[in-house]
Structures are given as C-alpha cells and as structure tokens.
Amino acid sequence: MHDGKWVASCLAIQPGRSATSSHRRNHWVRPESTLTIHVAARRDLTQNLLFGFYLYEIPGGHADEGLFYSEHLSDEERQTLRSYAKRHRLKLLTLD
C-alpha cells in the first residue's frame, strides 16, 4: 500500500496522573491505561487520512486493537487492508 504518497504519525494518550506524583516532577507513574493511535495520510495538499491502527492497553495485557480507514482509500487499498486485518485477526472499522 505504500506508494511514496502517504505519511504516518503516531500519538499515545495516557489518561490520569497519580496524586502521589504531584510533589516529585521527575517521578514517572505507569498509567492505568494507554491508547496508541498510528495514522497514515496522503502526502499532498489535502493530507487526507487514509488508515490507522489503534491499541488500547491496560496493565497485564492489551484490551483492544484494530485498524480503521477512511473513504479516501482506493478499492485496491481497501482490499489490501481487509486482507491484512483478516490475516492478523484485527478488527477493521470505517470512520463513518
């Protein structure tokens, strides 16, 4: 699916903060959960979102993961994404 015309970026969200860590700035506290989102967009003026991957993790294992895609994918790109999701047993969602 990579044709040199898309770019990817990643975002991780870690909600909440421990009350015990407020007095120590350098103390890192493991979050209760983490949502990681990795997306790919066209590398043109539109920068349309094409597809992405999400992973929702909780301590001791992951809770949910899958792929999502937008209407900006070609039929061939959608089929490639469907095949990948099926092969790796991932949920496949649309942005509708």
DRENPA-3360 file (N, C-alpha, C; in nm, 2 decimals, always signed):
BEGIN
1 = MHDGKWVA = +0.08/-0.12/+0.00/+0.00/+0.00/+0.00/+0.08/+0.13/+0.00 ~ +0.21/+0.11/+0.02/+0.30/+0.23/+0.03/+0.34/+0.27/-0.12 ~ +0.29/+0.38/-0.16/+0.33/+0.43/-0.29/+0.41/+0.55/-0.29 ~ +0.47/+0.59/-0.18/+0.55/+0.71/-0.16/+0.47/+0.83/-0.15 ~ +0.34/+0.82/-0.14/+0.25/+0.93/-0.14/+0.17/+0.95/-0.01 ~ +0.21/+0.87/+0.09/+0.15/+0.89/+0.22/+0.25/+0.90/+0.33 ~ +0.21/+0.96/+0.44/+0.30/+0.98/+0.56/+0.23/+0.93/+0.68 ~ +0.30/+0.88/+0.78/+0.24/+0.83/+0.90/+0.29/+0.91/+1.02;
9 = SCLAIQPG = +0.20/+0.91/+1.13/+0.24/+0.97/+1.25/+0.17/+0.89/+1.37 ~ +0.22/+0.91/+1.49/+0.17/+0.83/+1.60/+0.14/+0.92/+1.72 ~ +0.04/+0.88/+1.80/+0.00/+0.95/+1.92/-0.03/+0.85/+2.03 ~ +0.02/+0.87/+2.15/-0.01/+0.79/+2.26/-0.07/+0.88/+2.37 ~ -0.19/+0.83/+2.42/-0.26/+0.91/+2.52/-0.26/+0.82/+2.65 ~ -0.21/+0.89/+2.76/-0.21/+0.82/+2.89/-0.29/+0.90/+2.99 ~ -0.42/+0.87/+3.00/-0.50/+0.95/+3.09/-0.47/+0.93/+3.24 ~ -0.50/+1.03/+3.31/-0.49/+1.03/+3.46/-0.34/+1.05/+3.51;
17 = RSATSSHR = -0.33/+1.08/+3.63/-0.20/+1.10/+3.69/-0.21/+1.07/+3.84 ~ -0.12/+1.01/+3.90/-0.12/+0.97/+4.04/-0.11/+1.09/+4.13 ~ -0.19/+1.09/+4.23/-0.18/+1.21/+4.33/-0.05/+1.21/+4.40 ~ +0.02/+1.09/+4.41/+0.14/+1.08/+4.49/+0.26/+1.14/+4.40 ~ +0.24/+1.15/+4.27/+0.35/+1.20/+4.19/+0.35/+1.35/+4.18 ~ +0.25/+1.42/+4.23/+0.24/+1.57/+4.21/+0.36/+1.64/+4.28 ~ +0.41/+1.59/+4.38/+0.52/+1.66/+4.46/+0.66/+1.63/+4.40 ~ +0.67/+1.53/+4.31/+0.80/+1.49/+4.26/+0.79/+1.50/+4.10;
25 = RNHWVRPE = +0.85/+1.60/+4.04/+0.84/+1.62/+3.90/+0.91/+1.51/+3.82 ~ +1.01/+1.45/+3.87/+1.09/+1.35/+3.79/+1.04/+1.21/+3.81 ~ +0.93/+1.20/+3.89/+0.88/+1.06/+3.92/+0.78/+1.02/+3.81 ~ +0.80/+0.92/+3.74/+0.71/+0.87/+3.64/+0.62/+0.76/+3.70 ~ +0.49/+0.77/+3.67/+0.39/+0.68/+3.72/+0.33/+0.60/+3.60 ~ +0.33/+0.47/+3.61/+0.27/+0.40/+3.50/+0.12/+0.43/+3.49 ~ +0.07/+0.47/+3.38/-0.07/+0.50/+3.37/-0.16/+0.37/+3.38 ~ -0.28/+0.39/+3.42/-0.37/+0.28/+3.43/-0.40/+0.22/+3.29;
33 = STLTIHVA = -0.40/+0.30/+3.19/-0.43/+0.25/+3.05/-0.36/+0.35/+2.95 ~ -0.34/+0.30/+2.83/-0.28/+0.37/+2.72/-0.35/+0.35/+2.59 ~ -0.38/+0.46/+2.52/-0.44/+0.45/+2.39/-0.33/+0.50/+2.29 ~ -0.29/+0.41/+2.20/-0.19/+0.45/+2.10/-0.26/+0.45/+1.96 ~ -0.25/+0.55/+1.89/-0.31/+0.57/+1.76/-0.20/+0.60/+1.66 ~ -0.19/+0.52/+1.55/-0.09/+0.54/+1.45/-0.17/+0.56/+1.32 ~ -0.15/+0.67/+1.25/-0.23/+0.70/+1.13/-0.14/+0.73/+1.01 ~ -0.19/+0.71/+0.89/-0.13/+0.74/+0.77/-0.22/+0.83/+0.68;
41 = ARRDLTQN = -0.15/+0.94/+0.63/-0.23/+1.03/+0.55/-0.16/+1.06/+0.41 ~ -0.23/+1.11/+0.32/-0.17/+1.14/+0.19/-0.07/+1.25/+0.20 ~ +0.04/+1.24/+0.12/+0.14/+1.35/+0.12/+0.12/+1.45/+0.01 ~ +0.00/+1.50/+0.01/-0.03/+1.60/-0.09/-0.10/+1.72/-0.01 ~ -0.15/+1.82/-0.08/-0.21/+1.93/-0.02/-0.33/+1.90/+0.07 ~ -0.40/+1.79/+0.03/-0.52/+1.75/+0.11/-0.49/+1.69/+0.24 ~ -0.38/+1.62/+0.25/-0.34/+1.54/+0.37/-0.45/+1.46/+0.42 ~ -0.53/+1.40/+0.33/-0.65/+1.31/+0.38/-0.60/+1.20/+0.46;
49 = LLFGFYLY = -0.67/+1.17/+0.57/-0.64/+1.05/+0.64/-0.68/+0.93/+0.56 ~ -0.59/+0.83/+0.56/-0.61/+0.71/+0.48/-0.66/+0.59/+0.57 ~ -0.57/+0.56/+0.67/-0.60/+0.45/+0.76/-0.52/+0.47/+0.88 ~ -0.55/+0.39/+0.98/-0.48/+0.39/+1.11/-0.49/+0.26/+1.19 ~ -0.41/+0.26/+1.29/-0.41/+0.14/+1.38/-0.43/+0.20/+1.52 ~ -0.51/+0.13/+1.60/-0.52/+0.17/+1.74/-0.49/+0.05/+1.83 ~ -0.44/+0.08/+1.95/-0.41/-0.02/+2.05/-0.45/+0.04/+2.19 ~ -0.54/-0.02/+2.25/-0.58/+0.02/+2.39/-0.53/-0.08/+2.48;
57 = EIPGGHAD = -0.43/-0.04/+2.57/-0.37/-0.13/+2.66/-0.40/-0.10/+2.81 ~ -0.41/-0.21/+2.88/-0.42/-0.20/+3.03/-0.31/-0.28/+3.09 ~ -0.27/-0.25/+3.21/-0.16/-0.33/+3.27/-0.19/-0.48/+3.27 ~ -0.10/-0.56/+3.24/-0.12/-0.70/+3.23/-0.16/-0.76/+3.10 ~ -0.18/-0.67/+3.00/-0.21/-0.72/+2.87/-0.29/-0.61/+2.79 ~ -0.32/-0.63/+2.66/-0.39/-0.53/+2.59/-0.54/-0.56/+2.59 ~ -0.62/-0.46/+2.58/-0.76/-0.48/+2.58/-0.83/-0.48/+2.45 ~ -0.78/-0.40/+2.35/-0.84/-0.39/+2.22/-0.74/-0.34/+2.12;
65 = EGLFYSEH = -0.74/-0.39/+2.00/-0.66/-0.33/+1.89/-0.73/-0.36/+1.76 ~ -0.70/-0.27/+1.66/-0.76/-0.29/+1.53/-0.71/-0.18/+1.43 ~ -0.77/-0.18/+1.31/-0.74/-0.09/+1.21/-0.87/-0.01/+1.18 ~ -0.85/+0.11/+1.12/-0.96/+0.19/+1.07/-0.92/+0.26/+0.95 ~ -1.02/+0.29/+0.86/-0.98/+0.35/+0.73/-1.09/+0.45/+0.69 ~ -1.06/+0.54/+0.60/-1.15/+0.64/+0.56/-1.19/+0.61/+0.41 ~ -1.28/+0.69/+0.36/-1.33/+0.68/+0.23/-1.23/+0.72/+0.12 ~ -1.12/+0.77/+0.17/-1.02/+0.82/+0.07/-0.93/+0.71/+0.02;
73 = LSDEERQT = -0.95/+0.58/+0.06/-0.87/+0.47/+0.01/-0.93/+0.42/-0.12 ~ -0.85/+0.38/-0.21/-0.89/+0.32/-0.33/-0.95/+0.18/-0.30 ~ -1.02/+0.12/-0.40/-1.07/-0.02/-0.38/-0.96/-0.12/-0.35 ~ -0.85/-0.10/-0.43/-0.73/-0.19/-0.41/-0.67/-0.17/-0.27 ~ -0.66/-0.05/-0.22/-0.60/-0.03/-0.09/-0.69/-0.08/+0.02 ~ -0.82/-0.07/+0.00/-0.92/-0.13/+0.10/-0.90/-0.28/+0.10 ~ -0.89/-0.34/-0.01/-0.88/-0.49/-0.02/-0.75/-0.53/+0.05 ~ -0.64/-0.46/+0.03/-0.52/-0.49/+0.10/-0.53/-0.48/+0.25;
81 = LRSYAKRH = -0.60/-0.37/+0.29/-0.62/-0.35/+0.44/-0.71/-0.47/+0.49 ~ -0.81/-0.50/+0.42/-0.90/-0.61/+0.47/-0.82/-0.74/+0.48 ~ -0.74/-0.77/+0.38/-0.66/-0.90/+0.39/-0.56/-0.89/+0.50 ~ -0.50/-0.78/+0.53/-0.41/-0.77/+0.64/-0.48/-0.79/+0.77 ~ -0.59/-0.72/+0.79/-0.67/-0.73/+0.91/-0.71/-0.88/+0.93 ~ -0.76/-0.94/+0.83/-0.80/-1.08/+0.84/-0.68/-1.17/+0.88 ~ -0.57/-1.16/+0.81/-0.45/-1.24/+0.84/-0.40/-1.22/+0.98 ~ -0.41/-1.10/+1.04/-0.36/-1.07/+1.17/-0.47/-1.07/+1.28;
89 = RLKLLTLD = -0.59/-1.11/+1.24/-0.70/-1.11/+1.33/-0.73/-0.98/+1.40 ~ -0.73/-0.87/+1.32/-0.76/-0.74/+1.38/-0.90/-0.69/+1.34 ~ -0.96/-0.62/+1.42/-1.08/-0.55/+1.39/-1.06/-0.45/+1.28 ~ -1.15/-0.44/+1.19/-1.14/-0.34/+1.08/-1.26/-0.25/+1.08 ~ -1.24/-0.12/+1.11/-1.35/-0.02/+1.13/-1.34/+0.08/+1.02 ~ -1.46/+0.14/+0.99/-1.46/+0.26/+0.90/-1.48/+0.38/+0.99 ~ -1.45/+0.50/+0.93/-1.47/+0.62/+1.00/-1.61/+0.68/+0.99 ~ -1.70/+0.61/+0.93/-1.84/+0.66/+0.92/-1.91/+0.67/+1.05;
% end
